[in-house]
Amino acid sequence: MVADSRSARVASTAGRLNAPRPVLVEASFDGVPKRVNRQGVAVVREEWRVVDRWWTEEPVDRRYFDLVLESGQLAVVYRDGELKRWFTQKA
């Protein structure tokens, strides 16, 4: 039997997929990440900006970076312009 997806128990266990998580980023003067969680950045593969919902009470202003860390690990981080904080999301 499949649980009713509207039940409180199912709703409490469900989470957002790929939810942003706070991350420690050291950036250069121009805002480009140099270290992520104390690992050096080897390559900035791509950079882009998302500005959306500016007409609402919850605007989105993010500067994203697709990175390769010195360990070879891939990372996507962004600086939230509203919160003035760094976050990471899976690529």
N, C-alpha and C positions, 0 to 999 in steps of 0.2 A: 504494500500500500504506500502511496506517495503522500507526504505531509502537505497539508494545505499551505501554499506559499504566503497566504495572508495572515497566518498565525503569528503570534508575538514571538514564539520560540524560534521560528525560522527567520524572522526579521532580525532578531537580535544576533544571530550567528552570521548573517550575511554581511559582508563588508564591501567596500568599493574596491574594484580591481584597479591595480596600478595607482593607488592613492599616493599623493606626494608625501614624502617624509623629510623632516628637517635634516640638513647636512652641514658639516663644517667646511667652509670654503674660504681660502685665502686668495684674494684677487689683487691684480695690479691696479695702478692708479686709474686706468681706463675701464676697470670693471671686468677684465678677462680673468677667469680662474687660473691660478698658478698651482694651487694645491687643493685636493679634495680629501677630506678625512686624513690629513697628513701625508697623503701620497702625491707626488709630483705629477703635473700634467705633462705628458709627452707631446700630444698633438691636439689642437682644437680642430676637429673635423668639420664642424659647421656651427653657425650662429644664426639665430633668428629671433624675431620679436613678435609677441602676440599682444595686441591691444584690442579689447573687445568689451562689450557690455558697459561702455562708458556712460550710457544714458540711464543706468540702473543704480541702485544703492550698493551693488557689489561689482564694481568694475574689475576687469582683469588687465593687468599690465605686467607682462613677464618678458624677461630676456633669457632665452634658452641657449645652452651650449652643449653640443655633442662632443664628448672628449674621449681620448685614449689616455689612460693613466700609465705611469712608468712601469707598473706591474703587468701591463697589457690588458687590463680590465677596461671595458667600455663603461661610460657613465654619461647620463644626461642630467644636467643640473640647470636650475633657473633661479634667477633673482626676482622675487616678487616686489614690484615697484610700489605697491600699496603698503605691504607689511615691512618692507626693507629687510627681508630675510631670504636665505638660500634654502632651496628644496631640491630633492632628487626624485626622479621617476625612472622606471624601467624603460629602456628604449624599445 
